Amino acid sequence: MNEKTFQRIKELTELTGTSGFEQDIRQYMREKMTPLVDEIQQDRLGGIFGIRHHEDKTAPKILVAAHMDEVGFMITQITDRGLFKVSPLGGWNPYVVSAQRFVLKTAKGNYPCISSSIPPHLLRGKGPQANIQVTDILFDAGFESKEEALAYGVLPGDTIVPDVETIMTANQKRIISKAWDNRFGCTLVLEALEALKDESLAHTLIAGANVQEEVGLRGARASAHLFKPDLFFALDCSAADDLVTTKGTQGHLDEGTLLRILDPRHILLPRFKEFLLDIAHTHHIPYQYFVSGGGTDAGAVHLENDGIPSTTIGVVARYIHTHQTMFSIKDYEAARELLIQVLRALDKSTVATILYDYHEEEVK
């Protein structure tokens, strides 16, 4: 991986923005996309997209979208002691939340914050903690009272997001960060737009990032309705399952990009699968089949506008939805190559083949 790509990953993953509060990432994406596209459009929920128009108005429209939000928390109550009760924004394992460093984001500024935990000294004779919930964990920014927190501008509705430095592992093959789900997709959008900047494409390309994916794929519906694409590509990160064995599990670091054939909200259409396999084999791109227990924006988009054939180009990472995620540089590079080659290959004929997946007599 070259230094430019690593620095871009570092910048994007160290930015903070949970669901509904993606403004810092949106500003970054706007700045970086602007010189690479014909125009920038933003939907009314806050998703942002760069558009490369095709001169032929009948050319297919291809929508490519990451999502900007990372998992975090919203303050729901300030206690008399100046601590915060929260609700999660996105899925958290409650056992990884305690005793971590966070950023408290308020209208008056950002403040350091940590999550509470009970030291073992106070647990003696009480047995193990069981059935802990995220809402049981308090967050502490060091304020002495509710009044002091309010004086610093802290209010219910403010957000708390992990505070983590992005680093490379000793062997220079993997990266440790927060928010690879889904600053992976944001990085991929920018790198694909750069790679294709001076090339002619046979379609109108709409590439960018949605909001509020982690709380129910919400932003994807707004952008699908706004742009009415012919095909949709979600760019997203999924959970690896390779710590103990790679036999009988799916989602392994260093085995390539994901061919996501099934998740609870989406089934990959046969012609779409054939197209992706053809691109991967033609360009010798490593890939792995993947069935997921979670969804991506493809699950929302494919149901819009009478149906939009959709798929996900993704990677896996270990320990997602925590402070410390580990992912493979090799997998990222495979996903980047797949997206670039897909966008080069799509034209009216290819899109029509994917769209009309059934014989006429089958749909009567």
C-alpha positions as CSV (number, residue, x, y, z in Angstrom):
1,M,0.0,0.0,0.0
2,N,1.4,3.4,-0.9
3,E,1.7,6.1,1.7
4,K,-1.0,8.3,0.1
5,T,-3.6,5.5,0.5
6,F,-2.6,4.8,4.1
7,Q,-2.8,8.5,5.0
8,R,-6.2,8.7,3.4
9,I,-7.3,5.7,5.5
10,K,-5.9,7.2,8.6
11,E,-7.6,10.5,8.0
12,L,-11.0,8.9,7.3
13,T,-10.9,6.4,10.1
14,E,-9.8,9.0,12.7
15,L,-12.6,11.4,11.8
16,T,-15.6,11.0,14.2
17,G,-19.2,10.8,13.1
18,T,-21.9,8.5,14.2
19,S,-25.4,8.0,12.7
20,G,-27.1,11.2,12.0
21,F,-24.0,13.3,12.8
22,E,-21.8,12.6,9.8
23,Q,-20.9,16.2,9.0
24,D,-17.2,15.9,9.5
25,I,-17.0,13.0,7.1
26,R,-19.4,14.6,4.6
27,Q,-17.2,17.8,4.5
28,Y,-14.1,15.6,3.9
29,M,-15.8,13.7,1.1
30,R,-17.1,16.9,-0.5
31,E,-13.7,18.4,-0.6
32,K,-12.0,15.3,-2.0
33,M,-14.6,14.4,-4.6
34,T,-15.2,17.9,-6.0
35,P,-12.1,18.0,-8.4
36,L,-12.9,14.4,-9.6
37,V,-16.5,14.8,-10.8
38,D,-18.8,17.1,-12.8
39,E,-21.0,18.1,-9.8
40,I,-21.7,17.3,-6.2
41,Q,-25.3,16.6,-5.0
42,Q,-26.5,16.0,-1.5
43,D,-29.8,14.3,-0.5
44,R,-32.0,15.8,2.2
45,L,-30.8,13.4,4.9
46,G,-27.2,14.3,4.3
47,G,-25.8,11.7,1.9
48,I,-23.3,13.2,-0.5
49,F,-22.4,12.1,-4.0
50,G,-20.2,13.1,-6.9
51,I,-21.6,12.8,-10.4
52,R,-19.8,12.1,-13.7
53,H,-22.4,12.8,-16.4
54,H,-22.5,10.8,-19.6
55,E,-23.3,12.9,-22.7
56,D,-25.9,10.3,-23.8
57,K,-28.9,10.9,-21.6
58,T,-30.0,7.3,-22.2
59,A,-26.8,5.9,-20.8
60,P,-27.4,3.8,-17.7
61,K,-27.0,5.3,-14.2
62,I,-24.8,3.5,-11.8
63,L,-25.0,4.4,-8.1
64,V,-22.0,3.5,-5.9
65,A,-22.4,4.3,-2.2
66,A,-20.4,3.8,1.0
67,H,-21.9,4.9,4.3
68,M,-20.3,7.6,6.4
69,D,-21.6,6.8,9.9
70,E,-19.8,4.7,12.5
71,V,-21.3,3.1,15.6
72,G,-21.4,5.4,18.6
73,F,-23.7,6.7,21.4
74,M,-26.2,9.4,22.1
75,I,-26.5,11.1,25.5
76,T,-30.0,10.6,26.8
77,Q,-29.5,11.9,30.4
78,I,-27.0,13.9,32.4
79,T,-26.8,12.6,36.0
80,D,-26.5,14.8,39.1
81,R,-22.9,13.7,39.3
82,G,-22.2,15.0,35.9
83,L,-22.0,11.6,34.1
84,F,-24.0,10.6,31.1
85,K,-26.5,7.9,30.4
86,V,-26.6,6.9,26.7
87,S,-28.4,4.9,24.0
88,P,-26.3,3.1,21.4
89,L,-26.3,4.2,17.7
90,G,-25.7,1.0,15.9
91,G,-24.9,-2.4,17.2
92,W,-22.5,-2.8,20.2
93,N,-21.4,-5.8,22.2
94,P,-21.8,-4.3,25.7
95,Y,-18.8,-6.2,27.0
96,V,-16.4,-4.1,24.9
97,V,-17.8,-0.7,25.8
98,S,-16.4,-0.2,29.3
99,A,-13.1,1.5,30.1
100,Q,-12.5,3.0,26.7
101,R,-11.6,6.5,25.5
102,F,-14.1,8.5,23.5
103,V,-14.8,11.9,22.1
104,L,-17.8,13.8,23.4
105,K,-19.1,16.0,20.5
106,T,-21.1,19.1,21.5
107,A,-22.1,22.4,19.9
108,K,-19.4,24.2,21.9
109,G,-16.6,21.8,21.1
110,N,-15.3,18.3,21.5
111,Y,-14.2,16.9,24.9
112,P,-12.3,13.8,26.0
113,C,-14.6,11.2,27.6
114,I,-14.3,7.7,29.0
115,S,-16.7,4.9,29.7
116,S,-17.2,3.6,33.2
117,S,-16.2,0.3,34.6
118,I,-16.1,-1.4,38.0
119,P,-12.7,-2.2,39.3
120,P,-12.2,-5.8,40.6
121,H,-11.7,-4.5,44.1
122,L,-15.3,-3.5,44.3
123,L,-16.5,-6.7,42.8
124,R,-15.1,-9.0,45.5
125,G,-17.7,-11.3,46.9
126,K,-20.3,-10.1,44.4
127,G,-19.8,-12.6,41.6
128,P,-19.4,-11.8,38.0
129,Q,-21.3,-9.1,36.2
130,A,-24.1,-10.7,34.2
131,N,-26.5,-9.5,31.6
132,I,-24.9,-6.1,31.3
133,Q,-26.5,-3.7,28.9
134,V,-25.0,-0.7,27.1
135,T,-27.6,1.5,28.8
136,D,-26.1,0.4,32.2
137,I,-22.7,1.9,31.3
138,L,-22.1,5.5,32.3
139,F,-19.8,7.9,30.4
140,D,-17.5,10.2,32.3
141,A,-16.0,13.5,30.9
142,G,-14.7,14.6,34.2
143,F,-17.4,17.1,35.1
144,E,-18.2,17.5,38.8
145,S,-21.9,18.0,38.4
146,K,-24.8,18.2,36.0
147,E,-24.5,22.0,36.2
148,E,-20.9,22.0,35.1
149,A,-21.6,19.7,32.2
150,L,-24.4,22.0,31.1
151,A,-22.1,25.0,31.4
152,Y,-19.7,23.4,29.0
153,G,-22.5,23.0,26.5
154,V,-23.3,19.3,27.0
155,L,-26.9,18.5,26.2
156,P,-29.0,15.4,25.7
157,G,-28.8,14.5,22.0
158,D,-25.0,15.1,21.9
159,T,-22.9,12.1,20.7
160,I,-20.0,10.1,21.9
161,V,-17.7,8.4,19.5
162,P,-14.6,6.2,19.9
163,D,-11.2,8.0,20.0
164,V,-8.5,5.9,18.3
165,E,-5.3,6.4,16.4
166,T,-5.0,4.4,13.2
167,I,-1.8,2.4,12.9
168,M,-0.2,-0.3,10.7
169,T,0.9,-3.7,12.1
170,A,4.5,-4.6,12.4
171,N,4.5,-6.8,9.3
172,Q,3.0,-3.9,7.2
173,K,0.2,-6.2,6.0
174,R,-2.7,-5.1,8.2
175,I,-4.1,-2.0,9.7
176,I,-5.7,-1.3,13.1
177,S,-8.3,1.4,13.4
178,K,-11.8,2.3,14.4
179,A,-14.6,2.8,11.9
180,W,-13.3,0.7,9.0
181,D,-17.1,0.0,8.9
182,N,-17.5,2.0,6.9
183,R,-14.7,4.4,6.1
184,F,-13.5,1.5,3.9
185,G,-16.2,2.4,1.5
186,C,-15.5,6.1,1.7
187,T,-11.8,5.4,0.9
188,L,-12.8,3.1,-2.0
189,V,-15.1,5.8,-3.6
190,L,-12.3,8.3,-3.6
191,E,-9.7,6.0,-5.0
192,A,-12.0,4.7,-7.7
193,L,-12.9,8.2,-8.8
194,E,-9.2,9.1,-8.9
195,A,-8.3,6.0,-10.9
196,L,-11.0,6.7,-13.5
197,K,-10.7,10.4,-13.6
198,D,-9.2,10.6,-17.1
199,E,-11.1,7.6,-18.6
200,S,-14.4,7.6,-20.5
201,L,-17.1,5.5,-19.0
202,A,-20.2,4.2,-20.7
203,H,-22.6,5.3,-18.0
204,T,-23.4,8.1,-15.7
205,L,-21.5,7.4,-12.5
206,I,-22.9,8.6,-9.1
207,A,-20.5,7.8,-6.3
208,G,-20.5,8.9,-2.7
209,A,-21.7,7.9,0.7
210,N,-25.0,7.6,2.6
211,V,-25.9,8.5,6.2
212,Q,-27.5,6.4,9.0
213,E,-26.7,3.0,7.7
214,E,-25.9,1.6,11.1
215,V,-29.4,2.4,12.4
216,G,-31.4,0.7,9.8
217,L,-30.1,1.5,6.3
218,R,-32.0,4.8,6.4
219,G,-30.0,7.1,4.1
220,A,-29.8,4.6,1.3
221,R,-33.5,4.9,0.6
222,A,-33.2,8.7,0.2
223,S,-30.3,8.5,-2.3
224,A,-32.0,5.7,-4.3
225,H,-35.1,7.8,-4.6
226,L,-33.1,10.9,-5.6
227,F,-31.0,9.4,-8.3
228,K,-33.1,6.5,-9.5
229,P,-30.2,4.4,-10.6
230,D,-30.3,1.3,-12.9
231,L,-27.8,-0.6,-10.7
232,F,-26.6,-0.1,-7.2
233,F,-23.3,-1.1,-5.6
234,A,-23.0,-0.8,-1.8
235,L,-19.4,-0.6,-0.5
236,D,-19.2,-2.0,3.1
237,C,-17.2,-3.9,5.7
238,S,-18.4,-7.1,7.3
239,A,-17.3,-9.2,10.3
240,A,-14.5,-11.7,9.9
241,D,-14.7,-15.2,11.4
242,D,-11.2,-16.5,11.3
243,L,-9.6,-16.3,14.7
244,V,-9.7,-20.0,15.5
245,T,-10.1,-21.7,12.1
246,T,-10.8,-21.0,8.5
247,K,-12.4,-24.4,8.1
248,G,-16.2,-24.2,8.0
249,T,-16.2,-20.4,8.6
250,Q,-16.7,-17.5,6.2
251,G,-14.9,-14.2,6.2
252,H,-11.2,-14.6,6.3
253,L,-8.5,-11.9,6.3
254,D,-6.2,-11.9,3.3
255,E,-8.5,-14.1,1.1
256,G,-9.8,-11.2,-1.0
257,T,-12.9,-9.1,-1.5
258,L,-16.3,-10.6,-0.8
259,L,-18.8,-12.1,-3.1
260,R,-21.8,-11.5,-0.8
261,I,-24.4,-14.0,-2.0
262,L,-26.9,-13.7,0.9
263,D,-27.8,-11.7,4.0
264,P,-31.1,-11.3,5.9
265,R,-32.2,-8.5,3.6
266,H,-30.7,-9.2,0.2
267,I,-30.1,-12.1,-2.3
268,L,-27.6,-11.6,-5.0
269,L,-29.3,-12.0,-8.4
270,P,-27.9,-14.8,-10.6
271,R,-26.9,-12.5,-13.6
272,F,-25.3,-10.0,-11.2
273,K,-23.3,-12.9,-9.6
274,E,-22.2,-14.1,-13.1
275,F,-21.1,-10.5,-14.0
276,L,-19.0,-10.2,-10.8
277,L,-17.4,-13.6,-11.2
278,D,-16.5,-12.8,-14.8
279,I,-14.8,-9.6,-13.8
280,A,-12.9,-11.2,-10.9
281,H,-11.7,-14.1,-13.0
282,T,-10.8,-12.0,-16.0
283,H,-8.7,-9.6,-13.9
284,H,-7.3,-12.3,-11.5
285,I,-8.9,-10.6,-8.5
286,P,-9.0,-12.7,-5.3
287,Y,-12.5,-13.1,-3.8
288,Q,-14.3,-15.2,-1.2
289,Y,-18.0,-16.2,-1.0
290,F,-19.7,-14.7,2.0
291,V,-23.1,-15.1,3.7
292,S,-23.7,-12.5,6.4
293,G,-25.9,-12.2,9.5
294,G,-26.1,-8.4,8.9
295,G,-27.2,-6.2,6.1
296,T,-25.8,-3.4,3.9
297,D,-27.4,-0.6,2.0
298,A,-28.1,-3.0,-0.8
299,G,-30.9,-4.4,1.3
300,A,-32.7,-1.1,1.3
301,V,-31.9,0.1,-2.2
302,H,-33.0,-3.0,-4.1
303,L,-36.6,-2.5,-3.0
304,E,-36.8,1.0,-4.2
305,N,-38.3,2.4,-7.5
306,D,-39.9,-0.9,-8.6
307,G,-36.7,-2.8,-7.8
308,I,-33.0,-1.8,-8.4
309,P,-30.6,-4.8,-8.9
310,S,-28.0,-4.3,-6.2
311,T,-24.9,-5.9,-4.8
312,T,-22.2,-5.2,-2.2
313,I,-18.4,-4.9,-2.8
314,G,-16.9,-5.5,0.5
315,V,-14.1,-6.7,2.8
316,V,-14.1,-8.4,6.2
317,A,-12.4,-7.1,9.3
318,R,-11.9,-8.5,12.8
319,Y,-13.6,-6.9,15.8
320,I,-15.9,-4.5,13.9
321,H,-18.2,-2.2,15.9
322,T,-15.5,-1.8,18.6
323,H,-12.6,0.6,19.2
324,Q,-10.0,-1.6,17.5
325,T,-10.7,-3.2,14.1
326,M,-8.0,-5.1,12.2
327,F,-8.2,-5.4,8.4
328,S,-6.1,-6.7,5.5
329,I,-4.4,-4.4,3.1
330,K,-4.5,-7.2,0.5
331,D,-8.3,-7.4,0.8
332,Y,-8.7,-3.7,0.4
333,E,-6.6,-3.7,-2.7
334,A,-8.7,-6.6,-4.2
335,A,-12.0,-4.7,-3.5
336,R,-10.5,-1.6,-5.1
337,E,-9.5,-3.4,-8.2
338,L,-12.9,-5.1,-8.4
339,L,-14.8,-1.8,-8.2
340,I,-12.6,-0.1,-10.8
341,Q,-12.9,-3.0,-13.3
342,V,-16.6,-3.2,-12.7
343,L,-17.1,0.5,-13.5
344,R,-14.9,0.1,-16.6
345,A,-17.0,-2.8,-17.9
346,L,-20.5,-1.5,-17.4
347,D,-22.3,-0.3,-20.5
348,K,-25.8,-0.5,-21.9
349,S,-25.5,-4.1,-23.0
350,T,-24.1,-5.3,-19.7
351,V,-26.6,-3.4,-17.6
352,A,-29.4,-4.7,-19.7
353,T,-28.2,-8.3,-19.2
354,I,-28.3,-7.8,-15.4
355,L,-31.6,-6.0,-15.4
356,Y,-33.5,-8.5,-17.5
357,D,-32.6,-11.5,-15.5
358,Y,-35.7,-13.5,-16.5
359,H,-37.2,-14.5,-19.8
360,E,-40.2,-12.6,-20.9
361,E,-42.6,-15.5,-20.5
362,E,-41.5,-16.0,-16.9
363,V,-42.6,-12.6,-15.8
364,K,-46.0,-12.5,-17.5
